[in-house]
């Protein structure tokens, strides 16, 4: 489909989306418009052929799919401003504003719009995001297009909107949890003899390889663990000691505490 995309909000997330879509050849640069008050920070995108503007109305008139890549507190003001330029028959809205529900957008607009709410994580900057998406009033073609779009930026899964807070913890906060594990792995590697740079490379690539085993083979973690553990071996000894020290329990508790924090802050 020869669709045009507007990204309202040329911050880190907005520019990462634009760069990822261009790098993947999903869309030509001239089919993207991105807006920001200070457009000088978007010079690199402009050099690649992306249309750069400080006018949100220009972006709306240009596009079929409109990303709302702005801070949550700005969303209502921006929607009120661009509302006269929006057409429910033409425009599809994709909000990547954290904590903004579809009903929040509908309060400003109306229920006739096709709306997507998406939650990527920081790995979107390298086209390796885990993006969770929910939708309202979207047809099959729009669903397929949005899934294809986010698949250029990593992996995509459609979920119910009620699970978006849980997705924030598992996919977004989960990046920090995974990195904390890798940091601990590096520290242990240094203690057993590696220099910091070598320990970092080994730990990061090992974690990446372990994740790819699950993604590519579609297996359960225990299946892959069984292939590494031998009777009376060093791997099972290390795993059992970690469990004795509460490894799995502390991780599960950390995730559930983060989730409860989101619920209480709403």
Secondary structure, DSSP 8 states (H G I E B T S, - for coil): ----EEEE--SHHHHHHHHHHHHTTSS-GGGEEEE-SSGGGGHHHHHTT-EEES-HHHHHHH-SEEEE-S-HHHHHHHHHHHGGG--TTT-EEEE--TT--HHHHHHHS-TTSEEEEEE--GGGGGT-EEEEEEEES--HHHHHHHHHHHHTTEEEEE--GGGHHHHIIIIIIHHHHHHHHHHHHHHHHHHTT--HHHHHHHHHHHHHHHHHHHHHH---HHHHHHHH--TT-HHHHHHHHHHHTTHHHHHHHHHHHHHHHHHHH-
